[in-house]
Amino acid sequence: MANVLTSLAADIYKAADIVGRELVGLIPSCIVNGGSERVGLNGIVRSHFTRVASVGTITPSMTIPEGTDQAVDNKTLTIDQTASVKIPWTGEDVKNVNNGAGFETIYGDQIAQAMRSIANQIEVFLFTKAYQASSRAYGTAGTTPFASGFPEVPQIRKILQDNGCPFDGQVSLVLNTAAGAALRTLAQLQKANESGGTQLLRQGTLLDLQGIMLKESAGISQVTKGTGASYVTSGSTAPGVTDIALVTGSGTVLAGDVVTFAADTANKYVVGTGVAAPGTISLNKPGALVTIATANAMTIGNSYTPNIALHRSALELAVRPYASPPGGDAAVDSLLVQDPWSGLTFEIKAYKGYNKAMFDVQCVYGAKAWKPEFIATLMG
């Protein structure tokens, strides 16, 4: 069986272009930290972040003034997820299928289906990381956006702009298919004289709007709000503060819940860390935008479907081959294959058994929302 994977590589790639695939919009919208370096479960990826600079004054002097020391933060991403699809074959199985479609055809489809399932799992994983780390939200929970136009786009853009997000061609708005369909029905986007092209009308292509790339994802789904009710704040919260103490009330406040306060109904904040009883919740950065006084009532919004707007640098996905012991394991062959649909690279291993062989499609991965300020949610 030596080099069996190399000889079957053409069948793998051919099948990957034929097997049905779901939309993956978040994977190409974030930083993908891939590579062939093996890593074990809970491996660490490090990154540095600089803080906001303090602006001083200029005072003429014959002595060069001291600079202001700056702290550089060190943040880590943990690769804490594994994915594996195992495909067993016996010699008898191969003989039987060769009387029909053939082993190469079926085997290639199985590998493509494995990559499909793993890519879908990673897309959902990214979706969870993104909506739970979002800075703020806009829209109406339970109502699909773009009913008669796209006024939601500039509002989402405003949230990101107010947070300092650069609009440098790397901002995406990843929609579920219901929101995508609503956009495609808008007459002003279908008319060539108004939209500037026929791509949407003829090919169904969602064109960029107001400096934001539009994409779709099958991994976006409705999230259920927490059960919390009657919570009020304890102590005054200044602008920029993320931690808010809650007293009285009961029930859960979950990560990803959209909340408003009696003192600030204009902003819909997203909870990063929740509680199951009176305690302290954490809003995602940049935190409160106005002063929230003590004894201020907090309201948890309804369950909603989060469409995610984000800058590429806000979210990172790390994908690696799984670490093998010194000298390797029992695999007789291995091959790194890039999924042409998602762009992710998976490892395929071939194992020999007793009158049986097994192929394993696998990877380890993790993700981190580095900059919640550069993520916003369009509720649907």
N, C-alpha and C positions, 0 to 999 in steps of 0.2 A: 504493500500500500504506500510505499515511499513516494513522495511527491505527487500523491493523488490529488491534492488540493490545487496544485499548479495546473495540472492537466484539466481540471474541471472549472478553472477560473472563468473561462469564456462563457460557460453555461450559467454561472452565478450572475455575471453582469447582464447577460441577455435576459434572464428571468427577472432581474430587478427592474427592468424597464417594462415588463408585462404585467406583473402582479399588481392588483389594485392598491392604491396608497391613499392614506388620509392626509389632509393638509397640515403642514407643520410651518407655522409662521413665527413662532418664538425662537426656534433654534437658529434660523438665519438672522434674527434681529438682535442677538446678543453676541458677546465675545465667546468664541469657541476655542478653548484651550485644549487642543488635541496634540497627538504625538505618539511616537512608538515606544517611549520610555515606560517601562512597566512600573506599576505602583500597587501597593497593598491596600487593603481596606483601611479607611481612616487616614490615608495619606494626606499630607498638607501641601497646599499651594499658597504661597505668600504674596502679598501685594502691599505697596506703601501708598499713603495718602497724605497730602499736605493740608494744613488747616488754613482757614481764612486769614489773610494777612492784616495786620494792624497798620493803619496809615498814620505816619507822624508828620512833623513839620520840618521846614528847612530854616536853620539858624546859622548865618554866616559866622565862621570861626576859623582861626589859624590852626585849630586842632581837629583832626579827623574824628568825628563822633563814632562811638561804638554802635555796631549794628544790633538790632533786636533779635535775640535768640528765637528760633522757630522750632517747634516740636513737629516731628514727622511720625505719623501714626503707622503702625504695622498691623495689617489685618490678614486673616487667614481664611482659606476656603478648604473645607474638609471633603475629601472624596469618600463618601460614606454609603454609596449605593452600589449594588452589584446587579447585573442582568445576565441571564444565561438561558439559551434555548437549546436543548439537547435533542438530537435527531438520531435514533438508533436504526441500523440496517443489518439484516442477516443476508447471507449468501442466497438463501431461498427467496427472500424478498426481491433481491435484484433480479434473479432468474424470472420471477413471476411478472415483474413490471416491464421487463425487456420484451415480453410478448405483446405489450401494448404501447403506451406512450414512451417508455424507455427510462432507464435509471437516471441518465443525465438530465432529462427534462424535468422529472419529478424532483430530483435532488436539488436542482437549481431553484425551482419554485419554493421548496422548503426553506432554503437559505434566504431567499427574498422575503418570505413570510416571517422568518425569524427577525430579519433586520427591520421589517415593518413594525412588528410588535414592540421591539426594543425602542425604536425611534418614537413610537406613539407614547410609550411609558415615559421617556425622557421629556417629551413635549409637555405632558401633564405635570411632570415634576417641576419644570420651569414655570409653568403657569401658576402653580401653587406658590412657588418662591416669589414670583412677581406680584401677584395680587395681595399677598400678605405683607409685602414690603412697600406698597404704593404710598406715595406721600399724601395725596388727597383724591377725591372722586368728584365726578360731575355727571349729571343726568338723573333719570328717574328709575328707581329700582323696579324691575318687572316690566318695563316698557322698552321695546326695541328702538334704538335711536334711528335717526335719518328718516322720519316719517314723511316729511315734506321738503326737506332740504338737508344741508349739513352744517347747521350752526353749532353743532357740538364740537366740530374740529377746531375752530378758533378758541373755544373755551378750554379745551384740553391743552391746546398750544399755550394759552395764557398761564395755566397752572405750571407748566414746565418752564416757561420763560420767567415767571415770578420766582421760581426756585433757582434760577441761574443756569438752566440747561442750555447748552449751545445748540443752535440749529445749523449744523454743518453737513447736512445730507446723511446723517446717521440716526435720525429719529424715525421710529416706526410706530404705527398704530395697528395692533394685531386684533382683528375682529373675529367673532364667531360667525358662522355662515348665515345666521339670521340677519345680523347687521350688514354683512356683505351683500346679501340679496336686497335689503332695503336700499342700499346705496345704488345698486344696479338698476333700480326702478325709477330713479330720479331723472326726470326729463331733461333737466339742464346739464346732466352729465352724459346723456346719450346723444345730444345734438352736437354735431361736429362744429357748428359755428359758435357754440357757447363753451364747449369743453376743450376746443382746440385740437380735436382728433376723433377718430372713429374706433379706437382700440376697445373702448368699453362696449360700444354698440355691436361691433363685429366679433371681437374675440372674448368679451366679458372681462377684460383686463382692468383691474382697479388702478387708476392713475394716481400719482402723488397729488395731495391736496395741501396747499399752504405750507410747503416745505416738509411734509410728513409722508413717508412711504406707507402705503396701505397694504396690509397682508391679511391672510385668513388662517385660522387654526381650528382643527377638529378637537384640540385638547382643551378648549375653553368650555366651561360648563357653569351651571348655576351653583352658587355657594349659599349655604343655609346660615342665617344669622344666629347669634347667640340668644339665649333665653333671658338675658338680663333686663330688669325693669326697675324703675324708681330710683336709680342711682343719682346721687348728687356729689358735687366736688367738695373736698375738704382742703381748705387753704387756697390762696390766690395763685394762679399760674401766670407767669409773665410770658410775653412773646418769645419764641425760640425754645421754650422748655418743652420737653417731650413727656416727662412723667407726670401723671395726674392721679392724685389720691381720690378714691371714691368711698363714700360712706352710705349707710342705710342701703336700701335696695336689696335685690337678690338675683340669683341666676348668673349665667355665664356671659362674659364678654370675650369673644373669640378673636384671634388674630385674623385680620381681614375684614372685621366688622366696620361698617361705615357709621360714624357717630357725629352728632352735632350737639352744641351746647346752647343753653338759653341765651348766653351772652354773645354767641357767634353762630347764628343760624345760616349765615351766608357761606361758610366753609364746611365742607364735608370731609372730616378727617378719617384716616384709615388707621385702625389699631394694629400695632406691631406685636405687642405682648398683652394678653388679656388676663382676666381673673375669673375665678369660679365663685367668688364671694367678695364682700367689701374688701378693697385692697388698692393697689396702685397699678394702673394700666400705663402702657407706653405708646404714645403716638409715634408714627414714623416721622423721620426728619422731613421738613425743617421744624416740626412741632407746631405749637400754637402760634397763630398769626396775630392774635389780639390778646389782651389780658382777660383771663377767665377767672372771675371772682369766686370766692368761697361760697358754698351752698348753692352752686349753679346746677340746674338740672341737666342731665345728659340723656340724649335719646339715641337709641340704636336703630338704624335704618332697616328697612325690610330686606329680605333675601334678594339677591341680585345676580346678574351675570356680568362678570368683569371683562370688558374689553380693555386691553393693556396698551398704553402708550409709553414708550421708553426710548432712551438713548442707548446706543449699543454698549457704551461703557458702564451702564448702570447694572448690568446683569452678566455674569460670567458662568459658562458651563465648562467643566473640565472632564474630559473623557480619555481613558487610558486602557491599555491591555492589562489584565490582571497579573500580579507578580507571580512568577514561578519559582520553585525552590532551586538552589544551586544544582546545576546539571540537568535542569528541566524535570518535568513530570513524565507520566506514561504516554504522553502524546507522541505519535510517530511523525506528525507533520503539523505545521501551522502556517497560517496565511493572514496577513492584514488586508482587509477589503474595505474600500470606501463606498458607502451607500450613496448611489448617484442621486437619490431623492432628497435626503436630509443633509448630505455632505459629511455625516459622521463616519468614523472609521471603527470597524469592529474586528475582532480576532476570531478566526475560524480554526478550530483544532480538530484533528482526526485521531481517534483512539482505537486500538485493536483490543478485542476481547476474545472470548472463547467462541469460535464460529459466529462472531458478531463484531460489528464495527459501530462506532458512534461518532457523530460530528457535533461539535459544540460551538455555537455562536455566542460570544460573550464580550463583556466590557465591564469596567467599573467607572463610576461617574459621580459627580457632585456639582452643586451650583451655589452661588452666593449673589445676593443683591447688594453690590458694593455701595451704590448711591441711591437710596430711596427717593432723594430729591428729584432724581431724573426719571421717576416712574409715576404715572398718573393713571387713574381708572376711569373709563367711560362706562357707566352703568347701563345695563340693559335688562 
